[in-house]
């Protein structure tokens, strides 16, 4: 058992399944159609190129997770190596954006796909049932949740492979002629957008306190998950482009759904929608409940949030109060009536902001903790030690600006800025209060020994 009270029960298979399931979410079913209209026939190339910068920027996380595994790494690493305030605000904004934005987004999206098979269901009702189901699963322990995640991911991979194989039977090589006709500029824009479909695997550093032999398992999970995800995406893109002419493809609102109707049998179509689209969303939902509490637990341990909300259930080893808090925020998001586009923008911005402090931490780690760096089974050396996190930092700023500009509405932009300001105000006031109790948050890094 780790020092946080969480049980070490996750091995390489479970962690790899979590990484894959968190990454293959609704993005692939949303962005494929959007990017297809930009890149045209070069869609498979765009998917192949998009994995490169994301994979490079994930390597610093693998290094940190291998050298000093801990629960809630997205908070704990930057709070000890950069700034407790910066780390807290990153998690605060991510939590608001994820629990109020990302979970409702995926739950509602899943309900809409389900409605294609079962037209009579209520989208809101289905979404509420779904988040409640994953609350219950995760209340019973991370081991059960991870095992269910593994089963769901296997079905998801089978559905994506089925779609790809069915399409290969009707693939016309002529549809790939003059593959770069939309130009290099459009290809680069498509690559930039598709990088979002590869984010998610960084969630596994949140589970360091529950992973058996995390020093080896975390980097191995990264190295296994990314090639699997990239191959699935590229095969899917090849099938999508090869099944129909570009003119036909660009008339489809949701190419994956429309193409699957053409290349799959009726039963195969149902399997692809349920086993592919719906499970892509549900595996991400399950993973969000799995790792969503970990950084918050570390914040509770630091007394920045009240200790009472971080209690661990003795029987199942799960933070039941925090899980209930996530569920409550998610329910509010589902019934709020916000558009899916707004929820998606906030979720993406939150995911980017939490990434930035961790990149800074990876830059400082070797000099701050040279012994841990030296003993790590996976480390970045020389040029790569600087290059990889810098790529991550550039990505955060570039895509953050793109999303904020795309929000357009001053009200929507202002709401997100309010997320950030509220985190800064809360931290400032809490820090002053803790100072009166004899607790100096600035000393967190000085006292850290990284013993789990």
N, C-alpha and C positions, 0 to 999 in steps of 0.2 A: 504494500500500500504506500502511496506517495504521501508527502508531508501535508498535502491539502486534504487528506481523508478520502481521496478518490482511489478506487481499486485499479491496479494494473492488470487488465484482462484482454487487451487488444494485441493481436499478433499481426504479422505482415499481410495475410489475406484480408483481414477485416479493415486494416488501415488503407490498403490499396483500393478495396471496394468503396470505402468512404471517399477517397480522393477522386475516383472515377465518377461516382454517383453525384458528388458535389459539382463537378465540372460539367458533365453532360446534363445540363438543365434545359430550361425553356429557350435559352439563347439560340440553340441550333435550329429550332423550329421557327423562330422569329427572324433571325438575321440571314438565314439562307435566302429567303425571298427578297429581302432588301438588297443584299449584296449582289445577288444575281442580276438585278436590274442595273447595277453599276459596272460590274466586271464582265458581264456576259459569259461567254464560254470559258473564260479564265477562272471561273469560280473554284475549281479544284486546286489551281495554283495558289489562289489567295488563301485557301485553307491551309495549304502546305507551308506557306511563308509566315502566316500569322502565329504559328506555334513557336517560331524561333525566338522573338523578343520576350514572349511570356515565359518560355522555358528558361531562358538566360536569367530573367529577373527572379525566378523561383529558386535558383541555385543558392543565393544567400540565405534564404529561409531554410533550405535543406541543411546548410552548414550550421546555422544556429540550432536547429532542432536536433542535429546529431551531436553537437558539442555539449550543449546544456539543455537537454529536454526538460520541458516544464509544461504544466497545464496553463492555458491562457497566454501562450507565447506572444500573441499579437499585442498584448499589453505589457507583459512582464519584461520582454527584451528591451523595448525602448524606454520603459520607466526606469530601468536600472542603468542603461547605457547612454541615454540621451536626455530625457526630461520626463518626470512623472506627470507634469501638466500636459505636455504634448501627447504623451501616451494615453492619458485619460480622455482628453478631448477626442482623440482619434476613435477610441472605443465607444464613447458616448454618442458621437455622430453616427458611427456604424450601427450601433444598437438601435437608435431611433429609425435610421433608414432601413435597416434590415427587418426588424420586428414589425414596424408600421408600414414598410414598403415592400420588401422583397418577399416575405412570407405571404402576405395577402395577394401580391402579384402572382406568385406561382399557384396559390390555392385557387384563385379565381380563373387563372389561365387553364389549370387542370380541369376545372368544372366546365369551362367552355368547350374543351376538347371532348370531354365526356358527353356533352350535350349533342355532339355530332353522331354519337352512337345511341344515346338515350335522349331523344328530343324533349321529353316531358319533364326532365329534372330541373330543379331550381338551382341556378348558378350560386347564389348566395348560400342557400342551405347546404349544398354539396361542399362548398369551400369551408363552411363552419364545421361540418362533420369531419372533413379531412384534417384540419388543424387539431381538432380535438382527439382524433385517432392517434396522431403522432405525439401529442402530449402524453397520452396514456402509455404508449409504447415506451417512450423515453423515461417516464416515471418508474417503470419496472427495471431500469438499469441499462447501462451503456452496452453491455455484452449482448443483450437481446436486441437492442436497437441496431447494433452493428451487424448481427447475424441476419436480421431482416433486410438491412441495407445490402448485404452481399447477395441475397436471393433476388431482390429487386433489380440490382445491377446486372446480374446474369440474364434475367429476362429482357432487360433493356438492350443489352449488347446483342442478344439473339434477334430482337425485333429490328435493330438497325442493320444487322448482317442479312436478315431476310429481305429487307427492302433493297439492299445493295445487290444481292444475288438475283432477285426477281428482275431488277432493272438491267442487269448484265445480259440477260437473255434477249432483251429488246434493244440493247445498246447499238446505236448507229455511229460508226466512226466518223462519218461525214459531218456530224454535228459538232465535231471538234476542229474542223478545218478553219484556218485563219483565226486561231484561238486568241490572239492578242488584238483583235480588231477594235476593241473599246479603248485601247491605249494604256500606256504605263501609268499615267496619272490616276486613272480610274482603278487600276489594279492596286496601287498603293493605298488609295482611299478604302477599297474593299478590305485590304489586309488590316488596316487600322481598325475598322469596325469589327472584324472577325476576331480580333484579339480578346474581345469580351467573352467569346464562347469558350476560351481556354482558362479563364479565371475560375477559381473555386478550390483547386487542390491545396492552396495555401492554408486551408482550414485545418489540415492535419497537424500543424504545429500547435494548435489549440489543445490537442489531446495528449501532449507529451507525458502528462502525469498519469495517464491510463494505458500507456503502451508498454508492452513487455519488450525490454531491450531496445528502447527508442533510438539510441545512438546509431544503430544499424538499420532499424526498420524504417525510420522516417526518410532518409535519403533513398533507400531502395524502393519505397512506395512511390516517391516522385519519379524515379527512373523507370519504373514499370508503367505507371499510370499515363504519363505523357505520350509515349509511343502508341499505346493502345488507343487513346483518345484521338490522336492525330490520324491514325490509320482509319478509324471508323468515320471520322469527318470527311477525309479525302475520298473514301469509297462512296459515301453518301453523295458527295458533290459530283463525282464522276457519273453516278447513276442518274442524278437529277438532270445534268446537262445532256447526257447521252440518250435519254429516253425520248426527247421531243426536240423539235427545232427551236431555236432561240426565240423566234417570233411567237410561237405558241406558249413557251415558258413565261414570257413577259406579260402575257394576258392573265396569268393565274394569280389570284390574290395570295394564296398559300401554296406554293409549288409542291412542297412535300406531300400535302394532303391530296392535291389534284393528281400528281404523278402516281401516288400510291393507288389511286382509284383505277388508273390505266394499267399499271404493271402487275397489280396484285389481284388475287381472287377476292371474292366477297369476304370470306373468312380471313384471308391474308390481310385485307384492308383493316378489318376489325382488330386483328392481332397487332398490326403496326401502330394504329392509333392508341390502343390501350397499352400494349407492351412497349411502344416507343415513346410517343408524345406524352401520354399520361404518366408513365413511369419515369420519364426524364424529369418531369416536374416533381413527382412525389419523392424520388430519391434525393433531390435537392432539398425538399421540405424536411425530410427526415434528418438529413445531415445538418441543416440549420438548427434544428432542435438539439442535435447531438453536440455540436461545438459552440452553440450560441451562448451558453452560460459560462464557458471556461475563463475568458478574460474578465468577465464580471466577478467571478469567484476570486480572482487575484486582486481585483479592486476592493472587494469586501475584506480580504485578508489585510490589505493596507489601510483599512478603516476609512477609505474615501467614501464608500457606500456603507450604510448601516449593517452591522454584523448579522442582524436578525434575518435578513433576506437571503443570506448565503448558507443557511443551515443544510447539512447533508443528511438525507434519510439513512438511518442506521442499517436498515434491512437491505435496501437496494443500492446504497451508495450514490444516490442521485440528489442534485440540488432542487428539491421539489418546489420550493417557494419561487426560485428564479424561473423555473420552467413554467409555473403558473403565471408569472409576470409576462413572459414571452407570449403565452397564449392570450392573455388579456389584451396586449398591444395588437396582436394579430387580428383578433376579433374586431377591435375598433377599426383597424385598417380595412377589413373586409366590408364592414357595414358603412364606412365613411362616404362611399360614393365617388371617391377620387378616381380619375381615369387611370387606365393601366399604363399609359405612357408616362404620366406623372410619377406613379409608383415606381416604374422601371428606372426613371432618371434619378430619383432619390436613392434607390437601392444601389445603382452603379456608382454614384458619387460617394456614398458611404463606404463601399468596397474599396474605392481608390484611396480615400483619406486614411483608412486604417493601414493601408499598405505603406504609405510614405514614412512614418516613424520607424517601421521595422527595417526599411532600407538604410536609414541613417544608423540604426543600431548595428547592422551587419558591417558597416564601414568602421565603426569604433571598436567592435568586439575584439579583434586580434590584439590591439594595443592595451585595452582595458583588462582582458583576461587571457594573457599569453599562455598560461599553463593549460587552460581548457582548450584553447585553440590548438596548441601543440599536440594534445592527446586525442583530439577529435578524429574519428574514423573517416570523416568526410570534411575536407576543407578546401577553400579557394586560395590559391597562391599567386603571388606576383601580379601580373596584369589583370588576371581574372578577379582578384580580390577587390579591385576598384571598378572594373568595367561592368560587372554584373549588377551590382546595386545602382550604379549610375544609370544604366539602361532602365531599371525599375523606376527611378526618380523621374527621368524624362517622360516615361509612359504616364505616370501619375499626373503630371502637369499638363501634358498634351491632351490626354483624354478628358481630364477634368474640365479644361477650357472648352473642348468640343461639346461636352454635355451641358455645361452652363449656358453656352451660347444657344444651344438647341432648345433650352427651356423657354427662351424668348420672353415670356411673361415676367414683368418685374415682381409680381406677387409671388410666383412660384420660386423665382430666384431668391426673393426676400425670405421666404419660408425656410429655405435651406440654410441661408446665412443665419437665421434665427436658431437653427439646430446648433450651429457652431458656437454662436454667442452664448446660448444658454449653458453649454458645456463649460465654457470659460468662466462664466459667472459662478456656476455651481462649484467648480473646483476652487476658485479663489476664496469663496466664502467658507467652504469646508476646510481648506488649508489653514485659514485663520482660526477656525474653531479648534482644530486638532492641535494647533500651536499652543492654545490655552490649556490643553490637556497634556502638554509635554511631549507631543509627537511632531517631529519635524519631517515633512515629506521629502525635503531635499536630501535627507540622509539615507534614503532607500537604497541607492546604489552603493553607498559606503558599507552597508551592513550585509549585503547580499553575498552568500557563499555558494549558491546554486547547488545545494545539496537537497535532493528530493527524498 
